[in-house]
Amino acid sequence: MYDNYRVGRPWSSDEDKQLVYEVRNGNSLLKMCKQHSRNAGGIRARIIRLIQENELLFTDTLHLRETSHSPIEFPSFNKEPGIAFELQDVIDYEINTERKSNMNKDTWTMVSLLQTDVITVAVQFNGSSRYYTYKTRDASIEELDYVVVFAQNEFKVAQIMEVHEEPQFDLDSGIKYQWIVQKVTTNEYENNNIADRQAYDLLVNAEKHVAKKKLVEMYTESLGLEDKEALQNLLAGKITTETDDEA
């Protein structure tokens, strides 16, 4: 038996990487269940997801189909509802599908390679340690800039960690490289913050001037003309001497 305390919990990117490594290494389903503290259904479901996301090939999982009492099933491979393909049929189907898929992936890679004035950059998302390659034609982009990219079906902000001197496209990855949507410019934001600060400082100085004027008026209301003059001199740093008094 094994502790399956992770059942139902989200999969992290690091756990996905570990599962990919284990599948390619030929680990058994039981061993992977123990390693990830998950049940067999969860492991199988995640493997299918990784195949759909092109992180694994179907052929990487053949040892699981041959050794597991609960093989990984793909309903879309059924000839008719409830009638499963034989293993060789599945292999043939996957090889043909993979060949077509690779042709499409290779075409996308060629599109990126043939494009002119393209720059590739490595970006990092907040909370992630991984770098992801994107492409752009904006030559003003520099390291540590922030950019908007489209990832996981939504727009996200990422930080530029590397700007490559030459475009870096992995010919074997089959990745459809995505474009940077735009660079995040902060000039207007910074200018507005500076204007806010300057306006704040002006108001603070004005309030100090008003408060000082009111204070002087409050303490001089009951003073005679001579005492008012003496107080103004003292506030200005002029000390009255005995000679001055005698004069």
C-alpha positions in Angstrom: 0.0 0.0 0.0 1.0 3.6 -0.5 0.0 7.0 0.9 -2.2 8.7 -1.6 -2.6 12.0 0.2 -2.1 14.0 -3.0 -5.2 12.5 -4.7 -7.3 15.4 -6.2 -4.6 18.0 -5.6 -3.4 20.2 -8.6 -0.3 19.1 -10.4 2.7 21.4 -10.3 5.1 21.9 -13.2 7.9 20.2 -11.3 5.7 17.2 -10.6 4.8 17.0 -14.3 8.5 17.0 -15.2 9.1 14.2 -12.7 6.2 12.1 -14.2 7.5 12.7 -17.7 11.0 11.5 -16.6 9.5 8.4 -14.9 7.4 7.4 -17.9 10.3 7.7 -20.3 12.5 5.8 -17.8 10.0 2.9 -17.9 8.8 3.1 -14.4 5.8 0.9 -13.5 2.4 2.4 -12.7 2.6 1.2 -9.1 6.0 2.8 -8.6 4.8 6.1 -10.0 1.7 6.0 -7.7 4.1 5.6 -4.7 6.4 8.3 -5.9 3.6 10.9 -6.4 1.3 9.7 -3.6 -1.6 9.5 -6.0 -3.8 6.7 -7.2 -3.6 4.9 -10.5 -6.5 6.8 -12.0 -4.9 10.1 -11.3 -1.5 9.0 -12.8 -3.2 7.7 -16.0 -5.3 10.8 -16.4 -2.2 13.0 -16.0 -0.2 11.0 -18.5 -3.0 11.4 -21.1 -3.0 15.1 -20.4 0.8 15.3 -20.9 0.4 13.4 -24.2 -2.3 15.9 -25.3 0.1 18.8 -24.4 2.9 17.1 -26.4 5.0 16.7 -23.3 4.9 12.9 -23.9 4.6 10.6 -26.9 2.1 7.8 -26.9 5.0 5.4 -27.6 6.6 6.5 -24.3 3.7 4.7 -22.5 3.7 1.4 -24.3 5.3 -0.4 -21.4 2.4 0.7 -19.2 -0.1 -0.8 -21.7 1.8 -4.1 -21.8 2.3 -4.5 -18.0 -0.6 -2.8 -16.3 -3.8 -4.6 -15.4 -5.5 -1.2 -16.0 -4.0 0.0 -19.2 -4.2 3.6 -20.4 -7.2 3.8 -22.6 -7.9 6.4 -25.2 -11.7 6.4 -26.1 -11.0 8.3 -29.3 -9.2 5.2 -30.6 -12.3 3.0 -30.5 -13.5 1.7 -33.9 -17.0 1.6 -32.5 -18.4 2.5 -29.1 -17.2 -0.1 -26.6 -14.9 -1.9 -29.0 -11.2 -1.1 -28.3 -8.4 -1.3 -30.9 -5.8 -4.0 -30.6 -2.5 -2.8 -29.3 -0.9 -2.9 -32.8 -3.8 -0.9 -34.2 -3.3 1.7 -31.6 0.4 1.9 -32.3 -0.2 2.2 -36.1 -2.8 4.9 -35.4 -0.4 6.8 -33.2 2.5 6.6 -35.6 0.4 8.0 -38.4 -1.1 10.7 -36.2 2.3 11.6 -34.8 3.7 11.8 -38.3 1.0 14.2 -39.3 1.4 16.1 -36.1 5.2 16.4 -36.5 4.7 17.7 -40.1 2.4 20.4 -38.7 5.0 21.2 -35.9 7.9 21.2 -38.4 5.9 23.7 -40.6 5.4 26.0 -37.7 9.0 25.9 -36.8 9.9 26.6 -40.4 7.6 29.6 -40.4 9.5 31.0 -37.4 12.9 30.3 -39.0 11.9 32.1 -42.3 10.5 35.2 -40.7 12.7 38.3 -40.9 13.8 40.7 -38.2 12.7 38.3 -35.5 14.2 38.4 -32.0 13.7 35.6 -29.5 13.7 36.3 -25.8 13.4 34.2 -22.7 10.6 35.3 -20.3 9.8 34.3 -16.8 6.4 34.4 -15.1 5.9 35.4 -11.5 6.2 32.5 -9.2 7.9 30.3 -11.8 11.6 29.3 -12.2 11.3 28.2 -15.8 12.1 30.3 -18.9 9.9 30.3 -21.9 10.9 31.4 -25.4 8.8 34.0 -27.2 9.5 36.0 -30.4 9.1 39.7 -31.2 10.1 42.4 -33.8 10.4 45.1 -31.1 14.1 45.9 -31.0 13.7 48.2 -28.0 13.0 45.3 -25.7 15.7 44.8 -23.1 16.4 42.5 -20.2 14.2 43.1 -17.1 11.5 44.8 -19.2 8.0 43.6 -18.6 5.9 42.3 -21.5 2.4 41.1 -22.1 2.2 37.5 -23.6 -0.6 35.1 -24.3 -0.3 31.9 -22.3 -2.7 29.3 -21.1 -5.6 31.0 -22.9 -5.2 34.4 -21.2 -3.0 37.5 -21.3 -0.2 37.5 -18.7 2.6 39.8 -17.7 6.1 38.3 -17.8 9.6 39.6 -17.3 12.3 39.5 -20.0 15.3 37.5 -18.6 17.3 37.1 -21.8 17.4 38.8 -25.2 19.1 36.4 -27.6 21.8 37.7 -30.0 20.5 35.2 -32.6 17.0 33.7 -32.7 16.9 30.5 -30.8 14.4 28.0 -32.2 14.5 24.4 -31.0 14.1 22.5 -34.3 13.3 19.2 -32.4 10.7 20.7 -30.0 7.9 21.1 -32.5 6.8 24.2 -30.6 4.7 26.9 -32.3 6.5 29.9 -31.0 4.2 32.7 -29.8 4.6 36.4 -30.3 5.0 38.9 -27.5 1.8 41.0 -27.4 3.5 44.2 -26.4 6.1 45.8 -24.1 4.9 47.2 -20.9 5.9 50.9 -20.9 6.0 52.7 -17.6 6.9 56.2 -18.7 3.3 57.6 -18.3 2.9 55.7 -15.0 6.1 57.2 -13.6 5.4 60.7 -14.9 1.9 60.6 -13.2 3.5 59.5 -10.0 6.0 62.3 -10.1 3.2 64.9 -10.8 1.3 63.4 -7.8 4.4 63.9 -5.5 5.1 67.4 -6.6 1.4 68.4 -6.1 1.5 66.8 -2.7 4.7 68.7 -1.7 3.2 72.0 -2.8 0.1 71.4 -0.7 2.1 70.4 2.3 4.2 73.6 2.0 1.1 75.7 1.6 -0.5 74.1 4.7 2.7 74.8 6.7 2.7 78.5 5.6 -1.0 78.8 6.6 -0.4 77.1 9.9 2.6 79.4 10.7 0.6 82.5 9.8 -2.3 81.5 12.0 0.0 80.7 14.9 1.7 84.1 14.7 -1.7 85.9 14.5 -3.0 83.9 17.5 -0.1 84.9 19.8 0.2 88.5 18.7 -3.5 89.4 19.0 -3.1 90.4 22.7 0.3 92.0 22.3 0.9 95.7 21.9 2.7 97.2 18.9 6.0 97.3 20.7 5.8 93.7 21.9 4.7 92.6 18.4 7.8 94.2 16.9 10.0 92.6 19.6 8.5 89.2 18.9 9.0 89.5 15.2 12.6 90.4 15.8 13.1 87.5 18.1 11.5 85.1 15.6 13.9 86.5 13.0 16.9 85.8 15.3 17.5 89.4 16.4 18.2 89.5 20.1 17.3 92.7 22.0 20.3 93.9 24.1 20.2 96.1 27.2 21.9 98.9 25.1 19.0 98.7 22.7 16.5 98.9 25.5 18.3 101.9 27.1 18.5 103.6 23.7 
